[in-house]
């Protein structure tokens, strides 16, 4: 008797690994039997459940509370989506292959670190609390400690992996401990750009790993309003390809770095900050609704909002300038929030918008803006691999202090 596939699941939704190998997939989730037996992580296509406008719940939670300066939302704020994160495991797998094929001699504990860190990442994505995940976490962490003791640069691979999970699952913005450890280890091998180039040449995946670390450094520094950990020559590992992958324009990132360096306003003036902010707003393209342009709008909007906000503080007691800049910031928040609401939660850029969403949310002034940011955090929590557990709470605290963004409970 022929075994039928589970009802309600289309036949073209076999896991990616089975399809690539020409195997019959039993469609079990989160892992099919073939991948379980092979010790692999399933790579299922994205499955998205959109809220049907015709079937909106009648509960009060489905509508935003109104304020005199607010408008009723014209788009559905909440979208429930299952976002596939197994591509992250594939990325780590590629790192492993590159490092293992490197021309540099790697000690046995370094090779073990690569393998065990990959196993940890796979099990961590499957379930953070099962026995396999907890055991692989301990093994990988112990192995990483051994390699760190030897000061071998391959330890940066393990540090970066733990940093990635800290960014996703830890307190939002507070991932600098991993970055400080990475910088200390890197300083033992690289004192300037030439040293770094030589090291990246010997370990081919190292430049990709460092790109994530310096990206986390800048975005985390903006959230925490703390000093940068890495130097400008470390940030040269960021390529156009990396910026394309996260959706951030390179010139906007340069402004983020500038703002992180001058977090206390030292060495800046209101006119300079306004000019930098205006340069970002002039590049906004409101007629382009592609995911890439919407993501760029979010990043540029966040950078402009921060720059205008700093300029407002720099004006001191000039109330007329302060009022004008506040109005400009509110307008930019509106535009950036609209872009967040319009970009699909299944977009490859969506999960990378956490930092600009946070920065925008910190300047929200009406309920509608808060609702969109709140919806973003809840989408991140409802996906297959929940992210940013306390980001919404951090925004909520700010909104309560400012008396905006009434919670829906």
C-alpha positions as MATLAB code, in Angstrom:
seq = 'XXXXXXXXXXXXXXXXXXXXXXXXXXXXXXXXXXXXXXXXXXXXXXXXXXXXXXXXXXXXXXXXXXXXXXXXXXXXXXXXXXXXXXXXXXXXXXXXXXXXXXXXXXXXXXXXXXXXXXXXXXXXXXXXXXXXXXXXXXXXXXXXXXXXXXXXXXXXXXXXXXXXXXXXXXXXXXXXXXXXXXXXXXXXXXXXXXXXXXXXXXXXXXXXXXXXXXXXXXXXXXXXXXXXXXXXXXXXXXXXXXXXXXXXXXXXXXXXXXXXXXXXXXXXXXXXXXXXXXXXXXXXXXXXXXXXXXXXXXXXXXXXXXXXXXXXXXXXXXXXXXXXXXXXXXXXXXXXXXXXXXXXXXXXXXXXXXXXXXXXXXXXXXXXXXXXXXXXXXXXXXXXXXXXXXXXXXXXXXXXXXXXXXXXX';
ca = [
       0.000    0.000    0.000;
       1.391    3.386   -0.991;
       2.029    5.686    1.968;
       0.406    9.052    1.462;
       2.176   12.230    2.449;
       0.723   14.120    5.407;
      -2.504   15.877    4.574;
      -2.263   19.592    4.015;
       1.449   19.691    3.076;
       2.290   20.239   -0.587;
       4.521   17.717   -2.330;
       6.954   20.411   -3.423;
       7.892   21.237    0.160;
      10.418   18.473    0.810;
      13.368   19.548    2.920;
      16.175   21.121    0.917;
      18.761   18.459    1.742;
      16.538   15.576    0.612;
      15.619   17.405   -2.588;
      19.276   18.172   -3.363;
      20.239   14.515   -2.857;
      17.253   13.068   -4.685;
      15.900   11.385   -1.558;
      12.280   10.870   -0.632;
      11.439   13.181    2.278;
       8.869   12.059    4.888;
       8.165   15.736    5.686;
       8.435   15.256    9.425;
       9.155   18.541   11.182;
      11.323   20.014   12.470;
      13.606   17.228   11.142;
      12.802   14.472    8.667;
      13.997   10.940    9.346;
      16.657   11.035    6.638;
      18.289   14.092    8.178;
      17.970   12.652   11.698;
      19.789    9.497   10.617;
      22.435   11.538    8.812;
      22.913   13.934   11.707;
      21.948   16.870    9.498;
      19.661   19.859   10.064;
      16.605   19.957    7.798;
      16.286   22.955    5.530;
      12.559   23.296    4.890;
      11.214   26.068    2.658;
       9.643   29.024    4.418;
       6.052   28.503    5.505;
       4.205   31.753    5.970;
       0.819   32.373    7.545;
      -0.501   35.835    6.744;
      -3.344   37.506    8.578;
      -6.368   37.613    6.291;
      -7.858   41.088    6.214;
     -11.314   39.540    5.792;
     -10.902   37.482    8.957;
      -9.543   40.001   11.405;
     -10.372   39.104   14.989;
     -13.063   41.158   16.661;
     -11.046   41.318   19.843;
      -9.990   44.799   20.978;
      -6.418   43.604   20.587;
      -6.737   43.761   16.810;
      -7.033   47.544   16.739;
      -4.726   50.268   17.959;
      -5.877   52.679   20.639;
      -6.469   56.155   19.270;
      -4.995   59.426   20.394;
      -5.833   62.910   19.077;
      -2.620   63.005   17.027;
      -2.873   59.393   15.856;
      -4.319   57.851   12.742;
      -5.842   54.436   12.256;
      -3.327   52.000   10.758;
      -3.812   51.338    7.053;
      -1.787   48.120    7.104;
      -1.976   45.037    9.300;
       0.711   45.419   11.961;
       1.069   41.820   13.069;
       2.188   39.118   10.658;
       2.810   35.591   11.881;
       5.667   33.980    9.998;
       7.822   30.886   10.284;
      11.270   32.074    9.234;
      13.763   29.341    8.324;
      17.074   29.847   10.113;
      18.795   26.667    8.971;
      20.651   28.782    6.435;
      22.696   29.926    9.436;
      23.873   26.342    9.973;
      24.790   26.153    6.295;
      26.875   29.304    6.771;
      28.718   27.736    9.698;
      29.188   24.577    7.664;
      30.841   26.629    4.922;
      33.122   28.249    7.510;
      34.128   24.795    8.721;
      35.028   23.616    5.235;
      37.042   26.745    4.513;
      38.982   26.574    7.752;
      39.652   22.861    7.428;
      41.052   23.400    3.941;
      43.171   26.358    5.071;
      46.894   26.337    4.384;
      47.599   27.208    8.006;
      48.455   24.388   10.389;
      45.594   23.978   12.837;
      46.013   22.017   16.088;
      43.787   19.074   16.840;
      41.804   20.987   19.461;
      41.116   23.644   16.826;
      39.669   21.095   14.417;
      37.572   19.678   17.253;
      36.356   23.175   18.109;
      35.097   23.668   14.560;
      33.187   20.378   14.556;
      31.767   20.758   18.061;
      30.739   24.360   17.544;
      28.832   23.348   14.417;
      27.109   20.549   16.345;
      26.188   23.039   19.059;
      24.727   25.471   16.517;
      22.631   22.740   14.899;
      21.208   21.457   18.174;
      20.738   24.992   19.527;
      18.559   25.944   16.589;
      16.513   22.758   16.944;
      15.776   23.221   20.659;
      17.712   25.249   23.209;
      16.475   23.220   26.180;
      16.796   19.605   25.106;
      19.525   17.359   26.477;
      21.464   17.232   23.219;
      21.591   21.019   22.961;
      22.696   21.525   26.564;
      25.372   18.854   26.266;
      26.728   20.158   22.957;
      26.775   23.683   24.448;
      28.932   22.527   27.350;
      31.272   20.524   25.110;
      31.732   23.392   22.646;
      32.283   25.919   25.440;
      34.873   23.678   27.134;
      36.662   23.130   23.831;
      36.594   26.871   23.118;
      38.169   27.586   26.500;
      41.020   25.194   25.666;
      41.710   26.873   22.338;
      41.489   30.354   23.881;
      44.108   29.269   26.435;
      46.433   28.440   23.556;
      45.653   31.859   21.968;
      45.168   30.255   18.567;
      43.185   32.551   16.225;
      40.876   29.672   15.296;
      39.163   30.406   18.636;
      37.603   33.434   16.906;
      35.361   30.973   15.079;
      33.863   29.726   18.342;
      33.671   33.206   19.859;
      31.779   34.496   16.817;
      29.313   31.601   16.966;
      28.497   32.198   20.622;
      28.262   35.933   19.904;
      25.694   35.276   17.151;
      23.471   33.373   19.547;
      23.963   36.004   22.244;
      22.821   38.669   19.796;
      19.685   36.655   18.968;
      18.829   35.301   22.411;
      20.480   37.509   25.016;
      19.607   40.917   26.379;
      19.267   43.206   23.392;
      22.435   45.206   22.738;
      24.440   43.578   25.546;
      26.692   41.285   23.518;
      29.928   43.217   23.999;
      31.609   40.661   26.291;
      32.151   38.260   23.394;
      33.430   41.098   21.227;
      35.933   42.255   23.854;
      37.280   38.712   24.097;
      37.590   38.519   20.313;
      39.435   41.856   20.181;
      41.874   40.776   22.912;
      42.649   37.541   21.090;
      42.980   39.305   17.751;
      45.421   41.832   19.246;
      47.833   38.995   19.984;
      48.131   38.328   16.254;
      47.339   41.635   14.522;
      48.663   45.076   15.348;
      47.707   46.708   12.048;
      45.886   46.061    8.766;
      48.779   44.219    7.101;
      48.855   41.667    9.934;
      45.110   41.177    9.635;
      45.331   40.681    5.868;
      48.035   38.055    6.332;
      46.000   36.222    8.975;
      42.856   36.275    6.831;
      44.917   34.915    3.958;
      45.995   31.962    6.071;
      42.496   31.308    7.474;
      40.166   31.967    4.576;
      36.935   32.245    6.573;
      38.331   34.624    9.158;
      37.421   37.791    7.252;
      33.765   36.679    7.095;
      33.755   35.970   10.826;
      35.319   39.310   11.682;
      32.785   41.100    9.499;
      30.006   39.872   11.787;
      31.949   40.794   14.905;
      32.622   44.384   13.827;
      28.997   44.690   12.637;
      27.793   43.571   16.071;
      30.258   46.014   17.631;
      28.826   49.071   15.863;
      25.158   48.110   16.215;
      25.620   47.164   19.862;
      27.470   50.403   20.617;
      24.547   52.394   19.190;
      22.056   50.557   21.398;
      24.179   50.724   24.564;
      25.641   54.161   23.792;
      29.056   52.774   24.713;
      32.528   52.960   23.109;
      33.435   50.940   20.032;
      35.614   47.883   20.623;
      37.194   47.475   17.188;
      39.190   49.973   15.148;
      38.575   51.430   11.685;
      41.021   49.017   10.048;
      39.094   46.080   11.546;
      35.930   47.439    9.937;
      37.567   47.251    6.519;
      36.635   43.553    6.554;
      33.061   44.654    5.820;
      32.463   44.344    2.083;
      29.716   45.505   -0.235;
      28.519   41.904   -0.265;
      28.039   41.982    3.500;
      26.102   45.250    3.361;
      23.920   43.786    0.612;
      23.192   40.740    2.778;
      21.880   42.818    5.707;
      20.277   45.552    3.584;
      22.279   48.445    5.036;
      23.779   51.040    2.645;
      27.532   51.389    3.189;
      27.339   55.174    3.635;
      24.655   54.740    6.293;
      26.936   52.381    8.177;
      29.645   55.057    8.009;
      27.227   57.462    9.703;
      26.468   54.836   12.365;
      30.204   54.566   13.053;
      30.468   58.355   13.259;
      27.579   58.503   15.736;
      29.086   55.701   17.825;
      32.436   57.495   17.967;
      30.835   60.795   18.997;
      28.143   59.446   21.305;
      28.643   62.318   23.788;
      28.605   64.987   21.131;
      32.364   65.564   21.392;
      33.834   66.915   18.174;
      30.448   67.513   16.534;
      28.188   70.491   15.920;
      24.479   70.741   15.190;
      25.049   71.907   11.615;
      27.354   68.984   10.807;
      24.916   66.457   12.277;
      21.979   67.974   10.394;
      23.944   67.905    7.142;
      24.749   64.223    7.615;
      21.118   63.466    8.420;
      19.857   65.377    5.386;
      22.311   63.464    3.178;
      20.549   60.257    4.266;
      17.028   61.588    3.724;
      17.873   62.856    0.225;
      18.680   59.297   -0.820;
      15.312   57.880    0.213;
      13.259   56.531   -2.696;
       9.613   56.422   -1.664;
       8.469   55.030   -5.004;
      10.517   51.826   -4.745;
       8.726   49.204   -2.644;
      11.256   46.401   -3.123;
      12.481   44.667    0.026;
      15.972   46.038   -0.526;
      14.799   49.648   -0.774;
      12.449   49.290    2.204;
      15.320   47.916    4.297;
      17.553   50.781    3.147;
      14.814   53.230    4.134;
      14.707   51.748    7.641;
      18.483   52.004    8.044;
      18.727   55.505    6.559;
      15.764   56.640    8.643;
      17.324   55.342   11.863;
      20.644   57.043   11.091;
      18.937   60.348   10.238;
      16.788   60.175   13.382;
      19.858   59.661   15.564;
      21.759   62.488   13.851;
      18.832   64.919   14.081;
      18.315   63.951   17.715;
      21.963   64.628   18.546;
      21.727   67.938   16.671;
      18.736   68.876   18.830;
      20.765   68.284   21.979;
      23.623   70.337   20.530;
      21.389   73.410   20.080;
      21.195   73.852   23.854;
      18.566   76.391   24.816;
      17.392   77.306   21.306;
      13.731   76.296   21.694;
      12.730   77.199   18.117;
      15.472   75.019   16.612;
      14.619   72.229   19.042;
      10.928   72.308   18.050;
      11.799   72.255   14.358;
      14.154   69.306   14.773;
      11.579   67.424   16.870;
       9.053   67.796   14.059;
      11.603   66.569   11.528;
      12.448   63.569   13.702;
       8.757   62.698   14.109;
       8.314   62.810   10.339;
      11.335   60.550    9.836;
      10.042   58.103   12.442;
       6.738   57.954   10.533;
       8.487   57.195    7.268;
      10.807   54.586    8.750;
       7.935   52.894   10.601;
       5.922   52.733    7.399;
       8.837   50.945    5.715;
       9.006   48.425    8.583;
       5.266   47.808    8.262;
       5.529   47.284    4.503;
       8.526   44.955    4.338;
       7.397   41.292    4.540;
       8.470   39.450    7.673;
       9.695   36.685    5.349;
      12.173   39.013    3.646;
      15.827   38.035    4.085;
      16.468   41.560    5.374;
      13.742   41.495    8.030;
      15.667   39.943   10.928;
      18.618   42.274   10.286;
      16.504   45.356   10.995;
      16.549   44.887   14.772;
      18.989   47.682   15.602;
      17.407   50.354   13.371;
      13.953   49.252   14.594;
      15.148   49.760   18.165;
      16.643   53.186   17.413;
      13.459   54.233   15.621;
      11.319   52.912   18.459;
      13.257   54.961   21.005;
      12.094   58.106   19.151;
       8.469   57.016   18.645;
       6.015   59.691   19.778;
       2.544   58.388   18.824;
       0.736   55.105   19.320;
       0.782   54.157   15.656;
       4.587   54.260   15.568;
       4.839   52.225   18.771;
       2.423   49.639   17.404;
       4.554   49.024   14.330;
       7.731   48.611   16.384;
       5.866   46.393   18.838;
       4.652   44.306   15.912;
       8.216   43.939   14.615;
       9.469   42.515   17.930;
       6.531   40.125   18.148;
       7.205   38.870   14.631;
      10.800   38.193   15.664;
       9.499   36.232   18.648;
       6.929   34.231   16.674;
       9.311   32.909   14.014;
      10.780   29.408   14.012;
      13.860   30.580   15.919;
      12.691   33.329   18.345;
      14.975   36.345   18.592;
      15.435   39.457   20.774;
      13.462   38.308   23.848;
      13.601   41.607   25.773;
      13.791   44.169   22.964;
      10.075   44.944   23.136;
      10.285   45.384   26.913;
      13.139   47.869   26.521;
      11.056   49.915   24.078;
       7.991   49.682   26.314;
       9.933   51.140   29.238;
      10.930   54.103   27.107;
       7.363   54.640   25.884;
       5.970   54.561   29.430;
       8.450   57.214   30.484;
       7.398   59.383   27.520;
       3.696   58.623   27.978;
       3.160   57.114   24.522;
       2.499   53.709   22.961;
      -0.300   52.362   25.126;
       0.243   48.618   25.419;
      -2.409   46.273   24.079;
      -1.717   43.892   26.943;
];
